[in-house]
Amino acid sequence: MKASATLRTAAVFRRNYRKWVSALKLVQAGGMLAWRTEVSRCRTQLGMVIENKQERDRSGKVVRSFYRYVRKAA
């Protein structure tokens, strides 16, 4: 049976606990058009605490997003 996009996204976070994961890696798990929704579902439906940060490249024009799973909500 194929895992849902939410479960695939959650698995990426669990395998990389407390490590920053690039949005590109999450696109591969959750889908190009739905990965942000899958991150949101991990937070709301699975109770995962997920932080995010953004970094700009040297030119200041390109922004890269990163996310990390830190713990379950209390």
C-alpha positions in Angstrom: 0.0 0.0 0.0 1.3 3.5 -0.9 1.7 5.9 2.1 -0.2 9.2 2.0 1.8 12.3 1.2 1.3 13.4 4.8 2.8 10.2 6.2 5.7 10.4 3.7 6.4 14.0 4.8 6.2 13.0 8.5 8.6 10.2 7.8 11.1 12.7 6.3 10.9 14.8 9.5 11.2 11.7 11.8 14.3 10.5 9.9 15.8 13.9 10.3 14.8 14.7 13.9 16.1 18.2 14.9 17.9 18.6 11.6 17.0 21.3 9.1 15.4 19.8 6.0 15.3 21.8 2.8 11.9 22.5 1.1 13.2 20.6 -1.9 13.4 17.4 0.1 9.8 18.0 1.3 8.7 18.6 -2.3 9.9 15.1 -3.1 7.8 13.6 -0.3 4.7 15.8 -0.3 4.4 16.8 -3.9 5.4 19.9 -5.9 2.0 21.7 -5.4 1.1 20.3 -2.0 4.2 20.1 0.2 3.2 23.1 2.3 -0.2 21.6 2.9 1.5 18.4 4.0 3.8 20.2 6.4 0.6 21.9 7.8 -1.1 18.5 8.2 1.9 17.2 10.1 1.5 20.0 12.5 -2.3 19.9 12.9 -3.3 16.3 12.3 -0.2 14.6 13.7 0.7 17.1 16.4 4.3 17.5 15.3 6.1 20.7 16.3 7.9 21.9 13.1 10.0 25.0 13.0 10.9 26.9 9.9 13.6 29.4 8.8 14.5 31.1 5.6 17.9 32.1 4.2 18.8 34.4 1.4 21.7 33.6 -1.0 24.6 36.0 -1.4 22.7 38.1 -4.0 19.8 38.5 -1.6 17.4 37.6 -4.4 16.9 33.8 -3.8 15.2 32.7 -0.6 15.6 29.1 0.6 13.2 27.6 3.1 14.1 25.0 5.7 12.0 23.1 8.3 12.8 20.8 11.2 10.8 18.6 13.5 11.7 19.3 17.2 9.1 17.4 19.3 5.5 16.4 19.8 3.1 19.1 21.0 2.5 18.9 24.8 
